[in-house]
Amino acid sequence: MQVRDVMTTKVITVRPETPVTEIARLLVEHRISGVPVVDEENRVIGIVSEGDLLRRLEDTDDGRRRSWWLELLASPERRAEDYIRAHGATARDIMTEEVVVIDEEATLGEAARLLEEKHIKRLPVVREGKLVGLVSRADLLRALALAPPRAAKLDDRAIRERLMAELDRAGLGYQPYVNIVVSDGVVHLWGFVGSAKEAEALVLAARNVEGVVSVDSHLAVRPALGAV
C-alpha cells in the first residue's frame, strides 16, 4: 500500500501573503493544528503550525522578557528572526521553511519512518513536487491495522478512486476532515463531518460504488463553533 492510498486529498492551504489572523481563524474553524503554505504552482514552501502562532505571544509588551542567558546566546540574526516571527503579519513571516514532504508513490513504511525520525505528526504529500494530499500518523495506523498481510490489491485503489470521483460529482468531495481507506473491498470512513446527513450521504455514496463489499463508518459529527 502506498501513501496515495490513504492520504487525505482535501488539504486546507494558505499563500505566503495570507494574514496571520486569517490563518488563526482557519485553524480554529477547521480544528487543525497546522496548514501548508504553497506558492502559485501549488508547491509547498512552508508550514504554519499552532506553535508558530503561539510564539507570537511569547514576547509581549507587559514587561516579560526571555532569560538573560538566552539573550546572550542568541545571535543578531536569530534575534531578528525571532522578532519577525513574533510580530510578522503574514504566513511568510512566521512559517517554518524547512518542510519535510513525501512523494505519493512512497510506501507506508517510508512515511512512518519519516514521521518518527523528524518527530512530526503529518506529512504533505507531493506529486512531481506539487501538493496533492496530507498523510498523518493516524492515517498510517488505521491503514496498517486494516491492511492484509500481503500487498494491497489494485482493486482497492480503483474502488477508492471511483468513490472520490463520485463524491466530487455529488458535491460532497470537499471533506477536509474525512479520510477514506479501502481494504479488501471494504470502505472505511474516518473523521468528522458537519452533520448526520453528511455522514449518511458519504456512506450511501460508498455503498453505490461498484466493487464495494461493505462500508464501515467511523464518522462523527463535529460540534458547531461556539457550542458549549
CORBELKA-V899051 format. One record per residue. N is the residue number from 1. PHI is phi in radians with two decimals (* if undefined). OMEGA is omega in radians with two decimals (999 if undefined). D_FIRST is the distance of its C-alpha to the first C-alpha in Angstrom with 2 decimals. Layout:
BEGIN
n=N phi=PHI omega=OMEGA d_first=D_FIRST
n=N phi=PHI omega=OMEGA d_first=D_FIRST
END
This chain:
BEGIN
n=1 phi=* omega=-3.11 d_first=0.00
n=2 phi=-1.86 omega=-3.11 d_first=3.80
n=3 phi=-0.98 omega=-3.09 d_first=6.96
n=4 phi=-1.13 omega=-3.14 d_first=8.33
n=5 phi=-1.36 omega=-3.07 d_first=6.47
n=6 phi=-2.21 omega=-3.05 d_first=8.30
n=7 phi=-1.19 omega=2.98 d_first=11.13
n=8 phi=-1.44 omega=-3.04 d_first=14.68
n=9 phi=-1.66 omega=3.13 d_first=16.22
n=10 phi=-1.67 omega=-3.03 d_first=19.82
n=11 phi=-1.83 omega=3.06 d_first=20.88
n=12 phi=-1.42 omega=-3.12 d_first=24.51
n=13 phi=-2.22 omega=3.03 d_first=25.94
n=14 phi=-2.31 omega=3.08 d_first=29.45
n=15 phi=-1.70 omega=-3.13 d_first=31.51
n=16 phi=-0.99 omega=-3.09 d_first=33.50
n=17 phi=-1.55 omega=3.13 d_first=36.69
n=18 phi=-1.09 omega=-3.14 d_first=35.49
n=19 phi=-1.10 omega=3.13 d_first=38.08
n=20 phi=-1.04 omega=3.13 d_first=37.22
n=21 phi=-1.09 omega=3.11 d_first=38.66
n=22 phi=-1.20 omega=3.11 d_first=36.27
n=23 phi=-1.11 omega=3.12 d_first=33.26
n=24 phi=-1.05 omega=3.13 d_first=34.62
n=25 phi=-1.09 omega=3.14 d_first=35.06
n=26 phi=-1.10 omega=-3.14 d_first=31.46
n=27 phi=-1.09 omega=-3.13 d_first=30.16
n=28 phi=-1.23 omega=-3.07 d_first=32.55
n=29 phi=-1.12 omega=-3.07 d_first=32.11
n=30 phi=-1.72 omega=3.09 d_first=28.32
n=31 phi=0.95 omega=3.10 d_first=28.15
n=32 phi=-2.15 omega=-3.05 d_first=25.85
n=33 phi=-1.82 omega=3.13 d_first=26.50
n=34 phi=-3.06 omega=3.12 d_first=25.99
n=35 phi=-2.40 omega=3.02 d_first=25.55
n=36 phi=-1.23 omega=3.03 d_first=24.51
n=37 phi=-1.81 omega=-3.07 d_first=27.52
n=38 phi=-2.11 omega=3.09 d_first=27.02
n=39 phi=-1.60 omega=-3.08 d_first=29.56
n=40 phi=-1.13 omega=3.14 d_first=30.76
n=41 phi=-1.69 omega=3.12 d_first=27.90
n=42 phi=1.13 omega=3.04 d_first=25.28
n=43 phi=-1.64 omega=-3.10 d_first=24.58
n=44 phi=-1.31 omega=3.14 d_first=24.11
n=45 phi=-2.04 omega=-3.14 d_first=27.37
n=46 phi=-3.13 omega=3.08 d_first=27.46
n=47 phi=-2.37 omega=3.00 d_first=26.57
n=48 phi=-1.98 omega=-3.12 d_first=29.14
n=49 phi=-1.98 omega=3.04 d_first=28.65
n=50 phi=-1.00 omega=3.14 d_first=30.94
n=51 phi=-1.08 omega=3.11 d_first=32.19
n=52 phi=-1.10 omega=3.13 d_first=33.31
n=53 phi=-1.29 omega=-3.13 d_first=35.28
n=54 phi=-1.16 omega=3.12 d_first=36.75
n=55 phi=-1.05 omega=3.11 d_first=37.94
n=56 phi=-1.15 omega=-3.12 d_first=40.35
n=57 phi=-1.53 omega=-3.05 d_first=42.09
n=58 phi=-1.20 omega=3.13 d_first=42.73
n=59 phi=-1.75 omega=-3.13 d_first=45.66
n=60 phi=-1.88 omega=-3.12 d_first=47.94
n=61 phi=-1.71 omega=-3.11 d_first=51.59
n=62 phi=-1.73 omega=3.07 d_first=52.87
n=63 phi=1.73 omega=3.14 d_first=53.90
n=64 phi=-1.35 omega=3.12 d_first=50.85
n=65 phi=-2.39 omega=3.09 d_first=49.74
n=66 phi=-1.24 omega=3.10 d_first=47.39
n=67 phi=-0.96 omega=-3.08 d_first=48.74
n=68 phi=-1.07 omega=-3.10 d_first=51.31
n=69 phi=-1.30 omega=3.03 d_first=49.46
n=70 phi=-1.19 omega=3.08 d_first=46.29
n=71 phi=-1.09 omega=-3.11 d_first=48.55
n=72 phi=-1.17 omega=-3.09 d_first=50.10
n=73 phi=-1.35 omega=-3.07 d_first=46.86
n=74 phi=-1.25 omega=3.09 d_first=45.33
n=75 phi=-1.35 omega=3.08 d_first=45.98
n=76 phi=-0.97 omega=3.13 d_first=47.50
n=77 phi=-1.15 omega=3.13 d_first=44.23
n=78 phi=-1.13 omega=3.13 d_first=42.30
n=79 phi=-1.11 omega=3.10 d_first=44.95
n=80 phi=-1.14 omega=3.11 d_first=44.69
n=81 phi=-1.08 omega=3.14 d_first=40.91
n=82 phi=-1.10 omega=-3.13 d_first=41.39
n=83 phi=-1.14 omega=3.14 d_first=44.07
n=84 phi=-1.08 omega=-3.14 d_first=41.97
n=85 phi=-1.13 omega=-3.09 d_first=39.09
n=86 phi=-1.35 omega=-3.03 d_first=41.60
n=87 phi=-2.14 omega=-3.11 d_first=43.51
n=88 phi=-1.10 omega=-3.05 d_first=41.25
n=89 phi=-1.86 omega=-3.06 d_first=41.08
n=90 phi=-2.27 omega=3.11 d_first=37.85
n=91 phi=-1.01 omega=-3.13 d_first=34.16
n=92 phi=-1.01 omega=-3.08 d_first=35.07
n=93 phi=-1.27 omega=-2.98 d_first=37.53
n=94 phi=-1.97 omega=-3.04 d_first=35.40
n=95 phi=-1.22 omega=2.97 d_first=31.79
n=96 phi=-1.51 omega=-3.01 d_first=29.98
n=97 phi=-1.49 omega=-3.13 d_first=29.51
n=98 phi=-1.45 omega=-3.04 d_first=27.30
n=99 phi=-1.78 omega=3.06 d_first=23.90
n=100 phi=-1.60 omega=3.12 d_first=20.65
n=101 phi=-2.13 omega=3.11 d_first=17.95
n=102 phi=-2.43 omega=3.14 d_first=14.47
n=103 phi=-1.33 omega=-3.11 d_first=13.24
n=104 phi=-1.12 omega=-3.13 d_first=10.73
n=105 phi=-1.48 omega=-3.12 d_first=9.21
n=106 phi=-1.15 omega=3.12 d_first=8.86
n=107 phi=-1.42 omega=3.09 d_first=6.24
n=108 phi=-1.13 omega=3.09 d_first=6.54
n=109 phi=-1.11 omega=3.11 d_first=9.18
n=110 phi=-1.11 omega=3.11 d_first=10.99
n=111 phi=-1.12 omega=-3.14 d_first=11.25
n=112 phi=-1.08 omega=3.13 d_first=12.57
n=113 phi=-1.13 omega=3.12 d_first=15.00
n=114 phi=-1.10 omega=-3.14 d_first=16.31
n=115 phi=-1.05 omega=-3.12 d_first=16.97
n=116 phi=-1.26 omega=-3.09 d_first=18.77
n=117 phi=-1.15 omega=-3.07 d_first=20.71
n=118 phi=-1.61 omega=3.14 d_first=21.89
n=119 phi=0.98 omega=3.14 d_first=22.60
n=120 phi=-2.16 omega=-3.04 d_first=21.20
n=121 phi=-1.73 omega=-3.08 d_first=19.64
n=122 phi=-2.63 omega=-3.11 d_first=17.62
n=123 phi=-2.26 omega=2.95 d_first=16.51
n=124 phi=-1.15 omega=-3.13 d_first=17.41
n=125 phi=-1.84 omega=-3.06 d_first=14.73
n=126 phi=-2.14 omega=3.00 d_first=16.42
n=127 phi=-2.23 omega=-3.07 d_first=16.52
n=128 phi=0.94 omega=3.07 d_first=19.41
n=129 phi=1.48 omega=-3.09 d_first=20.72
n=130 phi=-1.87 omega=-3.07 d_first=20.94
n=131 phi=-1.16 omega=3.10 d_first=19.54
n=132 phi=-2.26 omega=-3.12 d_first=17.07
n=133 phi=3.14 omega=-3.14 d_first=15.69
n=134 phi=-2.52 omega=3.10 d_first=15.58
n=135 phi=-2.17 omega=-3.09 d_first=13.16
n=136 phi=-2.02 omega=3.06 d_first=15.00
n=137 phi=-1.01 omega=-3.12 d_first=15.10
n=138 phi=-1.09 omega=3.11 d_first=15.40
n=139 phi=-1.04 omega=-3.11 d_first=12.23
n=140 phi=-1.17 omega=-3.13 d_first=10.27
n=141 phi=-1.10 omega=3.13 d_first=12.58
n=142 phi=-1.12 omega=-3.10 d_first=12.26
n=143 phi=-1.15 omega=-3.13 d_first=8.52
n=144 phi=-1.16 omega=3.12 d_first=8.94
n=145 phi=-1.21 omega=-3.08 d_first=12.09
n=146 phi=-1.64 omega=-3.02 d_first=10.93
n=147 phi=-1.21 omega=3.05 d_first=8.01
n=148 phi=-1.24 omega=-3.12 d_first=9.83
n=149 phi=-0.99 omega=3.13 d_first=10.84
n=150 phi=-1.64 omega=-3.11 d_first=9.28
n=151 phi=-1.05 omega=-3.13 d_first=6.06
n=152 phi=-1.10 omega=-3.13 d_first=5.24
n=153 phi=-1.28 omega=3.09 d_first=8.20
n=154 phi=-1.13 omega=3.14 d_first=9.05
n=155 phi=-1.04 omega=3.12 d_first=11.66
n=156 phi=-1.10 omega=3.12 d_first=9.71
n=157 phi=-1.13 omega=3.13 d_first=8.93
n=158 phi=-1.11 omega=3.11 d_first=12.60
n=159 phi=-1.06 omega=-3.12 d_first=13.82
n=160 phi=-1.08 omega=3.14 d_first=12.55
n=161 phi=-1.13 omega=3.11 d_first=14.15
n=162 phi=-1.14 omega=3.12 d_first=17.25
n=163 phi=-1.16 omega=3.12 d_first=17.56
n=164 phi=-1.08 omega=3.11 d_first=17.49
n=165 phi=-1.15 omega=3.12 d_first=20.07
n=166 phi=-1.12 omega=3.12 d_first=22.14
n=167 phi=-1.12 omega=3.10 d_first=22.31
n=168 phi=-1.12 omega=3.14 d_first=23.48
n=169 phi=-1.12 omega=-3.10 d_first=26.06
n=170 phi=-1.49 omega=-3.11 d_first=27.31
n=171 phi=1.34 omega=-3.13 d_first=27.72
n=172 phi=-1.91 omega=-3.02 d_first=25.29
n=173 phi=-1.23 omega=-3.08 d_first=22.57
n=174 phi=-1.49 omega=3.13 d_first=23.88
n=175 phi=-2.27 omega=-3.02 d_first=22.52
n=176 phi=-1.16 omega=-3.12 d_first=21.74
n=177 phi=-1.84 omega=-3.10 d_first=21.33
n=178 phi=-1.86 omega=3.06 d_first=19.06
n=179 phi=-2.07 omega=-3.08 d_first=15.31
n=180 phi=-2.08 omega=3.09 d_first=13.61
n=181 phi=-2.18 omega=3.11 d_first=10.61
n=182 phi=-1.99 omega=-3.14 d_first=10.45
n=183 phi=-2.36 omega=-3.13 d_first=9.84
n=184 phi=0.94 omega=3.09 d_first=11.91
n=185 phi=1.46 omega=3.12 d_first=13.95
n=186 phi=-1.64 omega=3.12 d_first=14.88
n=187 phi=-1.59 omega=3.10 d_first=14.93
n=188 phi=-1.88 omega=-3.13 d_first=15.10
n=189 phi=-1.87 omega=-3.12 d_first=17.27
n=190 phi=-2.17 omega=2.99 d_first=17.86
n=191 phi=2.10 omega=-3.03 d_first=20.50
n=192 phi=-2.17 omega=3.07 d_first=24.02
n=193 phi=-2.24 omega=-3.07 d_first=26.03
n=194 phi=-1.39 omega=-3.10 d_first=29.64
n=195 phi=-2.75 omega=3.10 d_first=31.06
n=196 phi=-1.12 omega=3.13 d_first=30.70
n=197 phi=-1.14 omega=3.11 d_first=31.10
n=198 phi=-1.10 omega=3.12 d_first=28.05
n=199 phi=-1.09 omega=3.14 d_first=25.97
n=200 phi=-1.09 omega=-3.13 d_first=27.63
n=201 phi=-1.16 omega=3.13 d_first=26.96
n=202 phi=-1.15 omega=3.11 d_first=23.21
n=203 phi=-1.11 omega=3.14 d_first=23.06
n=204 phi=-1.09 omega=3.13 d_first=25.32
n=205 phi=-1.06 omega=3.13 d_first=23.35
n=206 phi=-1.13 omega=-3.13 d_first=20.17
n=207 phi=-1.14 omega=-3.09 d_first=22.35
n=208 phi=-1.47 omega=-3.13 d_first=23.79
n=209 phi=-1.42 omega=-3.14 d_first=20.65
n=210 phi=-1.05 omega=3.10 d_first=20.64
n=211 phi=1.71 omega=-3.13 d_first=18.20
n=212 phi=-1.32 omega=3.13 d_first=17.87
n=213 phi=-1.43 omega=3.11 d_first=18.93
n=214 phi=-2.82 omega=-3.13 d_first=19.79
n=215 phi=-2.17 omega=3.11 d_first=19.45
n=216 phi=-1.98 omega=-3.06 d_first=19.26
n=217 phi=-1.69 omega=3.03 d_first=20.85
n=218 phi=-2.03 omega=-3.08 d_first=21.10
n=219 phi=-1.30 omega=3.08 d_first=22.84
n=220 phi=-2.27 omega=3.12 d_first=25.99
n=221 phi=-1.51 omega=-3.12 d_first=28.84
n=222 phi=-1.34 omega=3.12 d_first=29.50
n=223 phi=-1.11 omega=3.09 d_first=33.19
n=224 phi=-1.19 omega=3.12 d_first=35.25
n=225 phi=-1.02 omega=3.11 d_first=36.28
n=226 phi=1.53 omega=-3.13 d_first=39.54
n=227 phi=-1.26 omega=-3.14 d_first=39.24
n=228 phi=-1.51 omega=999 d_first=40.79
END
